[in-house]
Amino acid sequence: MAELFDIDAVDEDDPFEIDCQAAHLFKHAPFGIDDVFEVWHSDPLFYPAVAPAHWLMVAKIGSAVLVVPLAPPDSGEAEQCRPIGCYLAAKHLADRYMEDR
């Protein structure tokens, strides 16, 4: 895989390029775009991912640990990234997140 995109370059206030992949976010009911933003604003941790994602953005929301895979934007804008899902973190990832917190 190519070098990971710079997560620190992503704009705090306008972080996401959301277009046709929005439908994919809703495949993982009950999670959607609002949940992606909640994870972003919940002091997430970032872990390297497997392509097509570069990063896994992970945060505890209520009693659940959610994961949002992030890919580079199609636009090429370094200030944004593309969320490509939102779902409950697998046990091993949730455990790692809790240990790292």
Contact map, one row per residue, 1 for C-alpha under 8 A:
11100000000000000000000000000000000000000000000000100000000000000000000000000000000000000000000000000
11110000000000000000000000000000000000000000000000000000000000000000000000000000000000000000000000000
11111000000000000000000000000000000000000000000000000000000000000000000000000000000000000000000000000
01111100000000000000000000000000000000000000000100000110000000000000000000000000000000000000000000000
00111110000000000000000000000000000000000000000000000100000000000000000100000100000000000000000000000
00011111110000000000000000000000000000000000000000000000000000000000000000000100000000000000000000000
00001111110000000000000000000000000000000000000000000000000000000000000000000000000000000000000000000
00000111110000000000000000000000000000000000000000000000000000000000000000000000000000000000000000000
00000111111000000000000000000000000000000000000000000000000000000000000000000111000000000000000000000
00000111111100100000000000000000000000000000000000000000000000000000000000000111100000000000000000000
00000000111111100000000000000000000000000000000000000000000000000000000000000011000000000000000000000
00000000011111100000000000000000000000000000000000000000000000000000000000000000000000000000000000000
00000000001111100000000000000000000000000000000000000000000000000000000000000000000000000000000000000
00000000001111110000000000000000000000000000000000000000000000000000000000000011000000000000000000000
00000000011111111000000000000000000000000000000000000000000000000000000000000011100000000000000000000
00000000000001111100000000000000000000000000000000000000000000000000000000000001111000000000000000000
00000000000000111110000000000000000000000000000000000000000000000000000011000001111000000000000000000
00000000000000011111110000000000000000000000000000000000000000000000000000000000011000000000000000000
00000000000000001111110000000000000000000000000000000000000000000000000000000000000000000000000000000
00000000000000000111111000000000000000000000000000000000000000000000000000000000000000000000000000000
00000000000000000111111110000000000000000000000000000000000000000000000000000000001100000000000000000
00000000000000000111111111000001100000000000000000000000000000000000000000000000000100000000000000000
00000000000000000001111111100000000000000000000000000000000000000000000000000000000000000000000000000
00000000000000000000111111110000000000000000000000000000000000000000000000000000000110000000000000000
00000000000000000000111111110011100000000000000000000000000000000000000000000000001111000000000000000
00000000000000000000011111111111000000000000000000000000000000000000000000000000000010000000000000000
00000000000000000000001111111000000000000000000000000000000000000000000000000000000000000000000000000
00000000000000000000000111111111000000000000000000000000000000000000000000000000000011100000000000000
00000000000000000000000001111111000000000000000000000000000000000000000000000000000000000000000000000
00000000000000000000000001011111000000000000000000000000000000000000000000000000000000000000000000000
00000000000000000000000011011111111000000000000000000000000000000000000000000000000001100000000000000
00000000000000000000010011011111111100000000000000000000000000000000000000000000000001000000000000000
00000000000000000000010010000011111110000000000000000000000000000000000000000000000000000000000000000
00000000000000000000000000000011111111000000000000000000000000000000000000000000000000000000000000000
00000000000000000000000000000011111111100000000000000000000000000000000000000000000001000000000000000
00000000000000000000000000000001111111110000000000000000000000000001000000000000001001000000000000000
00000000000000000000000000000000111111111000000000000000000000000000000000000000000000000000000000000
00000000000000000000000000000000011111111100000000000000000010000000000000000000000000000000000000000
00000000000000000000000000000000001111111111000000000000111110000111000000000000000000000000000000000
00000000000000000000000000000000000111111111000000000000101000000000000000000000000000000000000000000
00000000000000000000000000000000000011111111000000000000000000000000000000000000000000000000000000000
00000000000000000000000000000000000001111111000000000000001110000000000000000000000000000000000000000
00000000000000000000000000000000000000111111100000000000001000000000000000000000000000000000000000000
00000000000000000000000000000000000000111111110000000000111100000000000000000000000000000000000000000
00000000000000000000000000000000000000000011111000000000111000000000000000000000000000000000000010000
00000000000000000000000000000000000000000001111100000011110000000000000000000000000000000000000000000
00000000000000000000000000000000000000000000111110000011110000000000000000000000000000000000000000000
00010000000000000000000000000000000000000000011111000111000000000000000000000000000000000000000000000
00000000000000000000000000000000000000000000001111101111000000000000100000000000000000000000000000000
00000000000000000000000000000000000000000000000111111110000000000000000000000000000000000000000000000
10000000000000000000000000000000000000000000000011111100000000000000000000000000000000000000000000000
00000000000000000000000000000000000000000000000001111100000000000000001000000000000000000000000000000
00000000000000000000000000000000000000000000000011111111000000000000111100000000000100000000000000000
00011000000000000000000000000000000000000000000111111111000000000000111100000000000000000000000000000
00010000000000000000000000000000000000000000011111001111100000000000111000000000000000000000000000000
00000000000000000000000000000000000000000000011110001111110000000011110000000000000000000000000000000
00000000000000000000000000000000000000110001111000000011111000000011110000000000000000000000000000000
00000000000000000000000000000000000000100001111000000001111100001111000000000000000000001000000010000
00000000000000000000000000000000000000110111100000000000111110001110000000000000000000000000000010000
00000000000000000000000000000000000000100101000000000000011111111100000000000000000000000000000000000
00000000000000000000000000000000000001100100000000000000001111111100000000000000000000000000000000000
00000000000000000000000000000000000000000000000000000000000111110000000000000000000000000000000000000
00000000000000000000000000000000000000000000000000000000000111111000000000000000000000000000000000000
00000000000000000000000000000000000000000000000000000000000111111100000000000000000000010000000000000
00000000000000000000000000000000000000000000000000000000011110111110000000000000000000011000010000000
00000000000000000000000000000000000000100000000000000000011110011111000000000000000001111000000000000
00000000000000000000000000000000000000100000000000000001111000001111100000000000000001111000000000000
00000000000000000000000000000000000100100000000000000001110000000111110000000000001111100000000000000
00000000000000000000000000000000000000000000000010001111100000000011111000000000001111000000000000000
00000000000000000000000000000000000000000000000000001111100000000001111100000000111100000000000000000
00000000000000000000000000000000000000000000000000011110000000000000111110000000111100000000000000000
00001000000000000000000000000000000000000000000000001100000000000000011111010001110000000000000000000
00000000000000001000000000000000000000000000000000000000000000000000001111111101110000000000000000000
00000000000000001000000000000000000000000000000000000000000000000000000111111000010000000000000000000
00000000000000000000000000000000000000000000000000000000000000000000000011111000000000000000000000000
00000000000000000000000000000000000000000000000000000000000000000000000111111100000000000000000000000
00000000000000000000000000000000000000000000000000000000000000000000000011111111000000000000000000000
00001100110000000000000000000000000000000000000000000000000000000000000010011111100000000000000000000
00000000111001100000000000000000000000000000000000000000000000000000000000001111100000000000000000000
00000000111001111000000000000000000000000000000000000000000000000000000110001111110000000000000000000
00000000010000111000000000000000000000000000000000000000000000000000011110000111111000000000000000000
00000000000000011100000000000000000000000000000000000000000000000000011111000001111100000000000000000
00000000000000011100100010000000000100000000000000000000000000000001111000000000111111000000000000000
00000000000000000000110110000000000000000000000000001000000000000001111000000000011111000000000000000
00000000000000000000000111010000000000000000000000000000000000000001100000000000001111100000000000000
00000000000000000000000010010011001100000000000000000000000000000111100000000000001111110000000000000
00000000000000000000000000010010000000000000000000000000000000000111000000000000000011111000000000000
00000000000000000000000000000000000000000000000000000000000000011110000000000000000001111100000000000
00000000000000000000000000000000000000000000000000000000010000001110000000000000000000111110110000000
00000000000000000000000000000000000000000000000000000000000000000000000000000000000000011111110000000
00000000000000000000000000000000000000000000000000000000000000000000000000000000000000001111111000000
00000000000000000000000000000000000000000000000000000000000000000000000000000000000000000111111100000
00000000000000000000000000000000000000000000000000000000000000000000000000000000000000001111111110000
00000000000000000000000000000000000000000000000000000000000000001000000000000000000000001111111111000
00000000000000000000000000000000000000000000000000000000000000000000000000000000000000000011111111100
00000000000000000000000000000000000000000000000000000000000000000000000000000000000000000001111111110
00000000000000000000000000000000000000000000100000000000011000000000000000000000000000000000111111111
00000000000000000000000000000000000000000000000000000000000000000000000000000000000000000000011111111
00000000000000000000000000000000000000000000000000000000000000000000000000000000000000000000001111111
00000000000000000000000000000000000000000000000000000000000000000000000000000000000000000000000111111
00000000000000000000000000000000000000000000000000000000000000000000000000000000000000000000000011111
